[in-house]
Amino acid sequence: MKPFLKWAGGKYRIIDRIRAALPPGNRLIEPFAGSGAVFLNMDYPANLIADSNADLINLFRHVQSGGKDFIEYCQQFFVSENNQADAFYRLREEMNTTSDLQRKAALFIYLNRHCFNGLCRYNGNGGFNVPFGRYAKPLLPVPELLNFWAKSQSAKFEVADFVTTMNRAEPGDVIYCDPPYVPLTATANFADYTKEKFGLQEQQKLADLAGELMDKGISVVISNHDTEFTRSAYAAAKIYTFSVRRSISSDAKNRQNASELLAVFM
Ligand SMILES: C[S@@+](CC[C@H](N)C(=O)[O-])C[C@H]1O[C@@H](n2cnc3c(N)ncnc32)[C@H](O)[C@@H]1O
């Protein structure tokens, strides 16, 4: 089941590897939800889906509660007059400032489909700032939205930092963590999903928390690049490595294979 959002670092293409690494449990907890690609493709009886991006979680909640009516409401933004730079920048400004949460949610999907490379990036004031993408005819992904709606009935969506989400785990829960990647090189860091950056300190904190939860009998699986740093941070886990073709890059020629890992704390 494909997610309805384009998302940097989305895991749809390696979903089989993640499924193989996740043990059974009563509830799946995802502290870094992104597009939701992982819970959409698992079959846990319950799902706690969290992310620090409030615009993203607002959208998930509207799809969950509004279903077909909300999807129809979103359709009004997908017209040719809105596929022009001036309309795009006006709607982007509106997404950043409106207090109408339904409109904000619909505009977030509009931006995801009309902005440059489907990126999600914010400036220092928390304003979405990705430029216009110039696609021929962006479409509202209706089948994917309907799938998400059906699947979301077993989910609870929360805006939260990963530490808060992970601390809510109980025995029987399984946690899948997909944090922003650690940089492969000092300059190749993409971690601008929200206005707070995710640095090596946060990466280490996540690894430490995973170890503590494992000691309490809660399984944690973490995705990341395979680097010296991650190997050392995840020393307490069993490591599975593989190579992945990168999906979001501004320069098609620079799309290359990167080594990734799944660290299984259980
Ligand atoms: C690699 S993406 C997750 C992709 C997702 N697994 C998918 O397949 O689409 C990382 C996510 O972490 C979120 N994030 C960044 N910092 C966070 C934090 N401190 N706490 C919780 N979520 C955070 C971002 O908003 C982003 O959606």
The ligand as an SDF file (V2000), in Angstrom:
LIG
                    3D

 27 29  0  0  0  0  0  0  0  0999 V2000
   12.8850    9.7000    7.6160 C   0  0  0  0  0  0  0  0  0  0  0  0
   11.3920   10.5370    8.0120 S   0  0  0  0  0  0  0  0  0  0  0  0
   10.2990    9.1990    8.3230 C   0  0  0  0  0  0  0  0  0  0  0  0
    9.8470    8.5310    7.0590 C   0  0  0  0  0  0  0  0  0  0  0  0
    8.7770    7.4630    7.1990 C   0  0  0  0  0  0  0  0  0  0  0  0
    9.2520    6.2490    7.8460 N   0  0  0  0  0  0  0  0  0  0  0  0
    8.2350    7.1190    5.8310 C   0  0  0  0  0  0  0  0  0  0  0  0
    8.4030    5.9730    5.3790 O   0  0  0  0  0  0  0  0  0  0  0  0
    7.6630    8.0100    5.1960 O   0  0  0  0  0  0  0  0  0  0  0  0
   11.7340   11.2310    9.5910 C   0  0  0  0  0  0  0  0  0  0  0  0
   10.5700   11.9140   10.2760 C   0  0  0  0  0  0  0  0  0  0  0  0
   10.9760   12.3060   11.5900 O   0  0  0  0  0  0  0  0  0  0  0  0
   10.2980   13.4890   11.9690 C   0  0  0  0  0  0  0  0  0  0  0  0
   11.0700   14.0960   13.0780 N   0  0  0  0  0  0  0  0  0  0  0  0
   12.2040   14.8530   13.0030 C   0  0  0  0  0  0  0  0  0  0  0  0
   12.6410   15.1550   14.2420 N   0  0  0  0  0  0  0  0  0  0  0  0
   11.7730   14.5660   15.1240 C   0  0  0  0  0  0  0  0  0  0  0  0
   11.7000   14.4960   16.5480 C   0  0  0  0  0  0  0  0  0  0  0  0
   12.6120   15.0990   17.3300 N   0  0  0  0  0  0  0  0  0  0  0  0
   10.6810   13.7920   17.0990 N   0  0  0  0  0  0  0  0  0  0  0  0
    9.7470   13.1880   16.3250 C   0  0  0  0  0  0  0  0  0  0  0  0
    9.7680   13.2260   14.9650 N   0  0  0  0  0  0  0  0  0  0  0  0
   10.7720   13.8920   14.3760 C   0  0  0  0  0  0  0  0  0  0  0  0
   10.2260   14.2980   10.6900 C   0  0  0  0  0  0  0  0  0  0  0  0
    9.1570   15.2210   10.7340 O   0  0  0  0  0  0  0  0  0  0  0  0
   10.0610   13.2060    9.6230 C   0  0  0  0  0  0  0  0  0  0  0  0
    8.7020   13.0400    9.2860 O   0  0  0  0  0  0  0  0  0  0  0  0
  1  2  1  0
  2  3  1  0
  2 10  1  0
  3  4  1  0
  4  5  1  0
  5  6  1  0
  5  7  1  0
  7  8  2  0
  7  9  1  0
 10 11  1  0
 11 12  1  0
 11 26  1  0
 12 13  1  0
 13 14  1  0
 13 24  1  0
 14 15  1  0
 14 23  1  0
 15 16  2  0
 16 17  1  0
 17 18  1  0
 17 23  2  0
 18 19  1  0
 18 20  2  0
 20 21  1  0
 21 22  2  0
 22 23  1  0
 24 25  1  0
 24 26  1  0
 26 27  1  0
M  CHG  2   2   1   9  -1
M  END
$$$$
